[in-house]
Amino acid sequence: MPALTVKNIPDDLYSQLKQAAQAHRRSLNSEILYCVEKSLGTHKINISEHLAVARSLREKTAAHPLSDNEIDAAKHEGRP
């Protein structure tokens, strides 16, 4: 497996990576790999899982239909 050295990482970015690694209980190397994979979209999507979530959400909201006017009113509520 290839190795990569990253040079001249700004201190604040290094600190953020380190904090994120600790929060996710990963090594710094694993956190960097995760971030790179996430930004490049290399994670495969489980279509069946996403469809199951979508169906579940539709079932939960089926009894509460909203009109276009209600949606527009909610979007503009509190805006000048």
N, C-alpha and C positions, 0 to 999 in steps of 0.2 A: 504494500500500500504506500502511495507517495506521501512524503512529508512536506510541510510548508512552514517557512519562517516568516513571521510578520514583523516588520521593523517600523520604528517611529510611531508607535501607537500613542496618541495624545493621552495625557494622564487622566483626564476626566472620562474618556472612553474606556480606558483600562479599568478604572474604578467602577464604572457602570457594569462592565462585563463581570467583574469579580463579584459585585453585589448580586447580580442576576444569577450567577452560578451558585452562590450560597443559598439564595432564595429557592432555587429549583433543585438544590441538593445534587449539583453536578460539578464535575471538575471544570476548570476554566477552559480546557481544551474541548470538552463535550459541549459546553455552553456556546463556544464560538462555532463549532460545527452545526449545532442546532440553529443558531442565528443565520448562518450562511444557507443552510438547507431551506429554512423558512423563507428567506428573502428571494431565493432562486426558484421557489415553488417545486422543490424536488419531492415533497411528500405526496404520495398517491392518495387520492380521495377514495374513500369507501362509499361507493354510490348507494349501496343498499342501506347503509347507516344514515346517510343524508336523507334518503327518501323516507325512511322510518320516522326520522325527526320531523320532516315536513308534514307527513300524514298525521302525526300526533298533534302538531300545532294546529293543523286544519280542524281536527276533531274538537280541540279545546275552544276554538274561536267560531265554530259553525253556528252556534246559538246566539252569537253577538255580531250580526252583520253591520257594517258601517257603509254609509253612502259616501259618494265622492265629496259632497258638501260638508259632511261631518269631518272627514279627513282633512279637507282644506281648512276648515275652521280650527281644528286642533293644531295644524302646522303654523297658522298665523296668530294663534292666541298669544298675547303678551308681546307681540311685535309692533313696532310703531308703524 
